[in-house]
Amino acid sequence: MIKVGIGGWTFEEWRGGVFYPKGLPQTRELSHASRQVTTIEINGTYYSTQKPESFRRWAAETPDDFVFSVKASRFTTNRRVLAEAGESIERFIGSGLGELKHKLGPVLWQFAPTKKFEPEDFGTFLELLPKTLDGKPLRHAIEVRHESFIVPAFAALARQYSVAIVFADSEKYPMIGDVTGDFVYARLQNAKEDIATGYSAPAIKKWAERASVWAEGGDAKDLAHAAKSAAPKKQRDVFVYMINGAKVRAPAAARALLARLK
């Protein structure tokens, strides 16, 4: 399964015919967006706690095969001692994610650019992440933004706890291509506003090739890695999000990648 999408769905820049048809009520934007892309990263959960009924409504408004990823609360990840995050993790996971039912994809844990790699503390945090929710497996992706994480020990730790290291196509943050979980999570952040599809046609083609390699169980060896050890070769789910960069181009970029994959 390769899912391609965007981060969030309520952006003024996408209205008026850019992505959303002119005159489309804002209450129907998720319904429209979820029929143009195959996954959406819920970002509002990063800033504030959402209600269970919101998750329930989002699930009801989207196609049956649609998948959401959910960005974890910043109050959990933006702390000095991650090993003390247990209660905060439980509170976030229990805030209503289960209402998405089979549409719940990975949970994204994003860390601040100032957060350095401290093996013992980070390992304890990964151990605290719940493996199931309502009896179903939970998948976790971790996005780190400090250069100190580009070491084999970090990749080994992520692999030990079966969490995916997010590959961030970014000019500001580390790019770590190691496959450490049973799925791959990529956030592509280099879209350009002067390109109609955000990424050029050759770049879209290259990302489609990488996504296919990941899905087939391979490794995108042209990307920078933290460790030399390879992941076991087996089929995987792949989640690719067009996010940040030239945000106005994110939907077009996602649709271009989906078209290329077909």
TADA-V266360 format. One record per pair of residues at least 4 apart in sequence whose C-alpha atoms are under 8 Angstrom apart, sorted by the first residue. I is the first residue (numbers start at 1). J is the second residue. D is the distance in whole Angstrom. If there is no record, write none. Layout:
BEGIN
{{I:J:D} {I:J:D}}
END
This chain:
BEGIN
{{1:215:7} {1:236:7} {1:237:5} {1:238:6} {2:211:7} {2:212:8} {2:215:7} {2:237:6} {2:238:5} {2:239:6} {2:240:8} {3:38:5} {3:39:6} {3:67:8} {3:237:8} {3:238:6} {3:239:5} {3:240:6} {4:37:6} {4:38:6} {4:39:6} {4:239:6} {4:240:5} {4:241:6} {4:242:8} {4:254:6} {4:255:8} {4:257:7} {4:258:6} {5:37:5} {5:38:6} {5:39:5} {5:40:5} {5:41:8} {5:239:8} {5:240:6} {5:241:5} {5:242:6} {5:251:7} {5:254:5} {5:255:8} {6:37:8} {6:39:7} {6:40:5} {6:41:6} {6:241:5} {6:242:5} {6:243:6} {6:250:6} {6:251:6} {6:254:7} {7:40:6} {7:41:5} {7:42:6} {7:43:6} {7:241:7} {7:242:7} {7:243:6} {8:40:6} {8:41:6} {8:42:5} {8:43:6} {8:44:8} {9:29:7} {9:30:6} {9:33:7} {9:40:8} {10:26:8} {10:29:7} {11:15:7} {13:18:7} {13:247:8} {13:248:6} {14:18:5} {14:19:5} {14:20:6} {14:248:6} {15:19:6} {15:20:5} {15:21:7} {15:22:7} {16:20:6} {16:21:6} {16:22:4} {16:23:7} {17:21:5} {17:22:5} {19:251:7} {19:252:8} {20:24:7} {20:29:7} {20:32:7} {20:33:8} {24:28:7} {24:29:7} {25:29:7} {28:32:6} {29:33:6} {30:34:6} {30:58:8} {30:61:7} {30:62:7} {31:35:7} {31:61:5} {31:62:6} {32:36:7} {33:37:6} {34:38:6} {34:39:7} {34:40:7} {34:62:6} {34:63:7} {34:66:7} {35:62:8} {35:63:7} {36:255:7} {37:251:8} {37:254:7} {37:255:6} {37:258:8} {38:65:8} {38:66:6} {38:67:7} {39:66:6} {39:67:5} {39:68:5} {39:69:7} {39:239:8} {40:67:7} {40:68:5} {40:69:6} {40:241:8} {41:68:6} {41:69:5} {41:70:6} {41:71:7} {41:241:7} {42:68:7} {42:69:6} {42:70:5} {42:71:6} {43:47:8} {43:70:7} {43:71:5} {44:48:6} {44:50:8} {44:71:8} {45:49:6} {45:50:6} {45:70:7} {45:71:6} {45:72:6} {45:73:6} {46:71:5} {46:72:5} {46:73:4} {46:74:5} {47:73:6} {47:74:6} {48:73:7} {49:73:8} {49:92:7} {49:95:7} {50:54:7} {50:55:8} {50:95:7} {50:96:7} {51:55:7} {51:95:7} {51:96:6} {52:56:6} {52:95:6} {52:96:4} {52:97:7} {52:99:6} {53:57:6} {53:96:8} {53:99:8} {54:58:6} {55:59:6} {55:96:6} {55:97:7} {55:99:6} {55:100:6} {56:60:6} {56:99:5} {56:100:6} {57:61:6} {58:62:7} {58:100:8} {59:99:8} {59:100:5} {59:101:8} {59:103:7} {62:66:6} {64:103:8} {65:103:7} {66:103:6} {67:102:8} {67:103:4} {67:104:6} {67:105:6} {68:100:8} {68:103:6} {68:104:5} {68:105:5} {68:106:8} {69:104:6} {69:105:5} {69:106:5} {69:107:6} {69:108:7} {70:104:8} {70:105:7} {70:106:7} {70:107:5} {70:108:6} {71:107:6} {71:108:5} {71:109:6} {71:110:7} {72:76:7} {72:77:8} {72:92:7} {72:107:7} {72:108:6} {72:109:5} {72:110:7} {73:77:7} {73:92:7} {73:109:8} {74:78:5} {74:110:8} {74:111:8} {75:79:7} {75:88:8} {76:82:8} {76:85:6} {76:88:6} {76:89:6} {77:82:7} {77:85:8} {77:109:7} {77:110:7} {77:111:6} {77:112:8} {78:111:6} {78:112:6} {81:85:8} {81:121:7} {82:121:6} {82:122:6} {82:124:7} {82:125:6} {83:121:5} {83:122:7} {83:124:5} {83:125:5} {83:128:8} {84:125:8} {85:89:6} {85:125:7} {85:128:8} {86:90:6} {86:125:8} {86:128:6} {87:91:6} {88:92:6} {89:93:6} {89:128:8} {89:129:7} {90:94:6} {91:95:6} {93:97:6} {93:133:8} {94:98:8} {96:100:8} {97:101:8} {97:104:7} {98:104:7} {98:133:7} {98:134:7} {100:104:5} {105:138:8} {105:139:7} {106:138:7} {106:139:5} {106:140:5} {106:141:6} {107:138:8} {107:139:6} {107:140:5} {107:141:6} {108:140:6} {108:141:5} {108:142:6} {108:143:7} {109:140:7} {109:141:6} {109:142:5} {109:143:6} {110:142:6} {110:143:5} {110:144:6} {111:115:6} {111:142:8} {111:143:6} {111:144:5} {111:145:6} {112:144:7} {112:145:6} {112:146:8} {113:144:7} {113:145:4} {113:146:5} {113:173:8} {114:145:7} {114:146:6} {115:144:8} {115:145:7} {115:146:6} {116:146:6} {116:147:8} {116:148:6} {116:149:7} {117:122:7} {117:146:8} {117:148:6} {117:149:5} {117:154:8} {118:122:6} {119:123:6} {119:153:8} {119:154:7} {119:157:8} {120:124:6} {121:125:6} {122:126:6} {123:127:6} {123:157:7} {124:128:6} {125:129:7} {126:158:8} {126:161:7} {127:161:7} {129:140:8} {130:138:7} {131:137:6} {131:138:5} {131:139:7} {132:136:5} {132:137:4} {132:138:5} {133:137:6} {133:138:6} {139:163:7} {140:163:5} {140:164:6} {141:163:6} {141:164:5} {141:165:6} {141:166:6} {141:185:7} {142:163:7} {142:164:6} {142:165:5} {142:166:6} {143:165:6} {143:166:5} {143:167:8} {143:168:8} {144:149:7} {144:165:8} {144:166:8} {144:174:8} {145:149:8} {145:173:5} {145:174:6} {146:173:7} {146:174:7} {147:173:8} {147:174:6} {149:154:6} {149:226:8} {150:154:7} {150:174:7} {150:176:7} {150:225:8} {150:226:5} {151:155:7} {151:226:5} {151:227:7} {152:156:6} {152:226:5} {152:227:4} {152:228:8} {153:157:6} {153:227:8} {154:158:6} {154:226:8} {155:159:6} {155:165:8} {155:178:7} {155:180:7} {155:226:6} {155:227:6} {156:160:6} {156:180:8} {157:161:7} {158:162:6} {158:163:5} {158:164:7} {158:165:7} {158:180:6} {158:181:8} {159:163:6} {159:164:8} {159:180:4} {159:181:6} {162:180:6} {162:181:5} {162:182:7} {163:180:6} {163:181:5} {163:182:8} {164:179:7} {164:180:5} {164:181:4} {164:182:7} {164:183:7} {164:184:6} {164:185:7} {165:176:7} {165:177:8} {165:178:7} {165:179:7} {165:180:6} {165:181:8} {165:184:8} {165:185:7} {166:176:7} {166:177:8} {166:184:7} {166:185:5} {166:186:6} {166:187:7} {167:175:6} {167:176:5} {167:177:6} {167:185:6} {167:186:5} {167:187:6} {168:173:7} {168:174:7} {168:175:5} {168:176:7} {168:186:6} {168:187:5} {168:188:6} {168:189:7} {169:175:6} {169:186:8} {169:187:6} {169:188:5} {169:189:5} {169:190:6} {170:174:7} {170:175:7} {170:188:7} {170:189:5} {170:190:6} {171:190:7} {175:223:8} {175:224:6} {175:225:8} {176:223:7} {176:224:6} {176:225:5} {176:226:6} {177:220:7} {177:221:8} {177:223:5} {177:224:5} {177:225:5} {177:226:7} {178:219:8} {178:224:8} {178:225:5} {178:226:7} {178:227:7} {178:230:8} {178:231:8} {179:183:8} {179:184:7} {179:219:7} {179:230:8} {179:231:6} {180:231:6} {182:236:6} {182:237:7} {183:236:5} {183:237:5} {183:238:6} {183:239:8} {184:214:7} {184:236:7} {184:237:6} {184:238:5} {184:239:6} {185:238:6} {185:239:5} {185:240:6} {186:239:6} {186:240:5} {186:241:6} {187:240:6} {187:241:5} {187:242:6} {187:243:6} {188:240:7} {188:241:6} {188:242:5} {188:243:6} {188:244:8} {189:242:6} {189:243:5} {189:244:5} {189:245:5} {190:198:8} {190:199:7} {190:244:8} {190:245:5} {190:246:7} {191:195:8} {191:198:4} {191:199:5} {191:242:8} {191:244:8} {191:245:5} {191:246:5} {191:247:8} {191:249:7} {191:250:7} {191:253:8} {192:198:5} {192:199:6} {192:245:7} {192:246:5} {192:249:8} {193:198:6} {193:246:5} {193:248:7} {193:249:6} {194:198:7} {195:199:6} {195:200:7} {196:249:7} {196:252:7} {197:201:8} {197:249:6} {197:250:8} {197:252:5} {197:253:5} {197:256:7} {198:246:7} {198:249:5} {198:250:7} {198:252:7} {198:253:5} {199:203:6} {199:204:6} {199:253:6} {200:204:6} {201:205:6} {202:206:6} {203:207:6} {204:208:6} {204:253:8} {204:256:7} {204:257:6} {204:260:7} {205:209:6} {205:257:8} {205:260:7} {206:210:6} {207:211:6} {207:257:8} {208:212:6} {208:257:6} {208:260:6} {208:261:6} {209:213:6} {210:214:6} {210:220:6} {211:215:6} {211:238:7} {211:240:8} {212:216:6} {212:261:8} {213:217:6} {213:218:5} {213:219:6} {213:220:7} {214:218:5} {214:219:6} {214:220:7} {214:235:8} {214:236:7} {214:238:7} {215:235:5} {215:236:5} {215:237:6} {215:238:6} {216:234:7} {216:235:5} {216:236:7} {217:232:8} {217:233:5} {217:234:4} {217:235:4} {217:236:6} {218:233:6} {218:234:7} {219:230:7} {219:231:8} {241:254:7} {242:250:5} {242:251:7} {242:253:7} {242:254:6} {243:247:6} {243:250:6} {244:250:8} {246:250:7} {249:253:6} {250:254:6} {251:255:6} {252:256:6} {253:257:6} {254:258:6} {255:259:6} {256:260:6} {257:261:6} {258:262:6}}
END
